[in-house]
Amino acid sequence: FIILGGPNYGLFVKPMSEELGIGQSSFGWAHTARLLAAGVSAPFIGRMLDRHGSRRLLVFVGVLIGFTVIGLGFVSAAWQMIGLFMFLGLIGVMGAGSSLYTTVPIAKWFVRKRGTAMALASIGVPISIAISVPLTQWTIGEVGWRTTWIILGGLSSVVILFSALIFLRREPQDMGLLPDGASPKNEQNFDAQTNSGLHSHSTQEYPWSRSQAIRTGTFWRLTLL
């Protein structure tokens, strides 16, 4: 998803606008279309992630992302670019560091250490940008923006598929594990200590339903933030 983030995406504005003869506002509309489409599809994608997990969806979505990004290398008009970006939004590509496909697994695998896990995962965003931006700029200079889109599309698809198949699982319970790397035996001892007041929380969470969550003020405050 880093390849479609602001810094990397901005590298294509000048060469594409010069060759296609389109204004820079078209790139803004493409970005807006993606975000609006992502906002519409996010509730449905969230349901599917809760039901099936990120692994299965990412295998399918990874292929779609690859072909869509490759398609950007063949555009000849602004509306085609905007349409492709809108499709990316519909399948849940919101941008670097803001993907349901990556944040949901972290939330399922960590409870007590969730803040630490989210923080460590977020470090990958600036590191990836620092690596991808100069490489993308160099590739555009060497082979042109069209071939660069094709390379990025193929590379992103391979990386997403490899990561999903090798590393991702829906939740730790699917593998007989508990969140935060806890063992069932240690968790029983931890819960006993929690009930006696020695600890403030465990790896157990209250299973909020969607209808319960949207009726709380906390949910809407977090949403607005």
Secondary structure, DSSP 8 states (H G I E B T S, - for coil): -GGGSHHHHHTTHHHHHHHHT--THHHHHHHHHHHHHHHHHHHHHHHHHHHH-HHHHHHHHHHHHHHHHHHHTT--SHHHHHHHHHHHHHTT---TT--HHHHHHHHHH-STTHHHHHHHHHHHHHHHHHHHHHHHHHHHHHH-HHHHHHHHHHHHHHHHHHHHHHH--S-GGGGT--GGG--HHHHHHHHHHHHTTS-S--S------HHHHTTSHHHHHHHH-
